[in-house]
Structures are given as C-alpha cells and as structure tokens.
C-alpha cells in the first residue's frame, strides 16, 4: 500500500518497498510530486525506514499539535524524526475552527547525509500548508501498516 502526504506544494508518495512484520519495520521509497512551479524540485527518490514506534509517535505528534492549534496555544515548533533519521517533520503554526477544520504549516526535510563520514548530516526540503484531515489520513494510513489502533 502506498501512503500519500498531501500539501499545498504537492504530494509526497511513500511507496512500500519491504515489509518486515516480525520486526515491526516498513521500508519506503518517497517520491515528491509537486504542483506547477514546484515540479522538478527534489526530483529524486528518497529511501526511508519506519518502525512501529515511529508511526505511533507521529500520530501522537499530530494529535498534540492539532489540540494546541485548536486551543490557540502559543506554538513553538515541534520536530518529529523517525528512529533512522531519514527525514524530519517540523510542525509549525496554523489556524483551526475544530479538530477537523484547520491547517498548519509543516517543514519536511530529507536527510541527505554528510559530505563524508566525519561530517554532520545535511537536510533539504520544503515548507508547506497541510490540512488537518490530509495529515490525519497520512498518519492513520501509516499506523494501519503496523496494525496499531486508530481513532
């Protein structure tokens, strides 16, 4: 099953490459399919490994951020990074009428590694607006791959 993250810039498609149920691991290739003037940016496939705990933590981050946006709390950026550090998602500010009617901005960054073994990692990516329901679908689709309980 492919899992999509839709944003104002386009779609990130997480395409299953390997599933290892006994270890709770799913390997993906991630393709960037951006709209209009953004097409061609990040024009490559990125590899990613997610663990069961990664999916669960992402869903928790989503729920926490939506709650904060709905309540109008002061929003410090919150960064989610899976265990293998293949990418990071920064949950930024947003606006909401309810848990199902709102948006926030996210920063999605791909880890491209360092220039050599002694260098720190370099990240490239984008920032875009994401509707609550699109992010919720993405999180729930990832969770379903690991058979975790969903809302």
BELFEN-V901875 format. One record per residue. N is the residue number from 0. RES is the residue in three letters. SS is DSSP state (a for helix, b for strand, c for the rest). PSI is psi as a letter, one per 30 degrees, with the letter a starting at -180 (none if undefined). D_CENTER is the distance of its C-alpha to the mean C-alpha in whole Angstrom. Layout:
# BELFEN-V901875
N,RES,SS,PSI,D_CENTER
N,RES,SS,PSI,D_CENTER
This chain:
# BELFEN-V901875
0,UNK,c,k,16
1,UNK,c,k,14
2,UNK,b,k,10
3,UNK,b,k,9
4,UNK,b,j,7
5,UNK,b,k,10
6,UNK,c,l,11
7,UNK,c,f,14
8,UNK,c,f,14
9,UNK,b,a,13
10,UNK,b,k,11
11,UNK,b,k,9
12,UNK,b,j,10
13,UNK,b,j,10
14,UNK,b,k,13
15,UNK,b,k,15
16,UNK,b,f,17
17,UNK,b,k,19
18,UNK,b,k,19
19,UNK,b,i,21
20,UNK,a,e,21
21,UNK,a,f,24
22,UNK,a,f,21
23,UNK,c,h,18
24,UNK,b,k,16
25,UNK,b,k,15
26,UNK,b,k,14
27,UNK,b,l,13
28,UNK,b,k,13
29,UNK,b,k,11
30,UNK,b,k,13
31,UNK,b,k,12
32,UNK,b,i,14
33,UNK,b,l,15
34,UNK,c,k,18
35,UNK,a,c,21
36,UNK,a,f,22
37,UNK,a,f,18
38,UNK,c,k,19
39,UNK,c,f,20
40,UNK,c,k,18
41,UNK,c,h,16
42,UNK,c,i,18
43,UNK,c,l,17
44,UNK,b,k,15
45,UNK,b,k,13
46,UNK,b,k,13
47,UNK,b,k,11
48,UNK,b,k,13
49,UNK,b,k,11
50,UNK,b,l,14
51,UNK,a,e,14
52,UNK,a,e,14
53,UNK,a,e,10
54,UNK,a,e,10
55,UNK,a,e,12
56,UNK,a,e,11
57,UNK,a,e,8
58,UNK,a,e,10
59,UNK,a,e,12
60,UNK,a,e,10
61,UNK,a,e,10
62,UNK,a,e,13
63,UNK,a,e,15
64,UNK,a,e,13
65,UNK,a,e,15
66,UNK,a,e,18
67,UNK,a,e,18
68,UNK,a,e,18
69,UNK,a,e,20
70,UNK,a,f,23
71,UNK,c,g,23
72,UNK,c,l,22
73,UNK,c,k,22
74,UNK,c,j,18
75,UNK,c,k,18
76,UNK,c,k,14
77,UNK,b,k,12
78,UNK,b,k,10
79,UNK,b,k,8
80,UNK,b,k,9
81,UNK,c,l,9
82,UNK,c,e,13
83,UNK,c,g,14
84,UNK,c,g,12
85,UNK,c,f,11
86,UNK,b,l,8
87,UNK,b,k,7
88,UNK,b,k,5
89,UNK,b,j,9
90,UNK,b,j,9
91,UNK,b,a,13
92,UNK,b,l,16
93,UNK,b,a,16
94,UNK,b,l,19
95,UNK,b,k,20
96,UNK,b,e,23
97,UNK,b,a,21
98,UNK,c,f,19
99,UNK,c,f,18
100,UNK,b,i,19
101,UNK,b,a,17
102,UNK,b,l,14
103,UNK,b,l,13
104,UNK,b,k,12
105,UNK,b,l,9
106,UNK,b,k,9
107,UNK,b,j,7
108,UNK,b,k,9
109,UNK,b,k,10
110,UNK,b,j,13
111,UNK,c,g,16
112,UNK,c,a,18
113,UNK,c,l,22
114,UNK,c,f,25
115,UNK,c,a,27
116,UNK,c,f,27
117,UNK,c,g,28
118,UNK,c,l,25
119,UNK,c,l,22
120,UNK,c,l,19
121,UNK,c,k,18
122,UNK,b,k,14
123,UNK,b,k,14
124,UNK,b,b,12
125,UNK,b,l,12
126,UNK,b,k,11
127,UNK,b,l,12
128,UNK,b,k,12
129,UNK,b,k,10
130,UNK,b,k,13
131,UNK,a,e,13
132,UNK,a,e,14
133,UNK,a,e,11
134,UNK,a,e,8
135,UNK,a,e,11
136,UNK,a,e,11
137,UNK,a,e,8
138,UNK,a,e,8
139,UNK,a,e,12
140,UNK,a,e,12
141,UNK,a,e,10
142,UNK,a,e,12
143,UNK,a,f,15
144,UNK,a,f,15
145,UNK,c,g,16
146,UNK,c,h,18
147,UNK,c,l,17
148,UNK,c,k,19
149,UNK,c,l,17
150,UNK,c,none,18
